[in-house]
């Protein structure tokens, strides 16, 4: 569920994402104090792989920027209409997964150059 996905990012004791990202060396995190539009752009162009968990106006903005920047995007927990829309826009840049574990496995593959 969306709450479980959010918990993965909040509670480091439950999060395979937390340990995976902290184990990457060097780890880069982008902290911005920009207005939303600028922050969304920075997030999209500075990532190696974007993972969108659920979908709202801000997330759709980030995904659109990532498509323009030719970044791979993983959609997790989105409805069919959203999947179709972003697959049409992003074509082979957009990947669909059903669980956080699938997202992590796919991130590893994409970062290692496999598709």
Secondary structure by P-SEA (a helix, b strand, c coil): caaaaaaaaccccccaaaaaaaacccbbbbbbcccaaaaaaaaaaaccbbbbccccaaaaaaaaaaaaabbbbbbccccaaaaaaaaaaccccbbbbccaaaaaaaaaaaaaccc
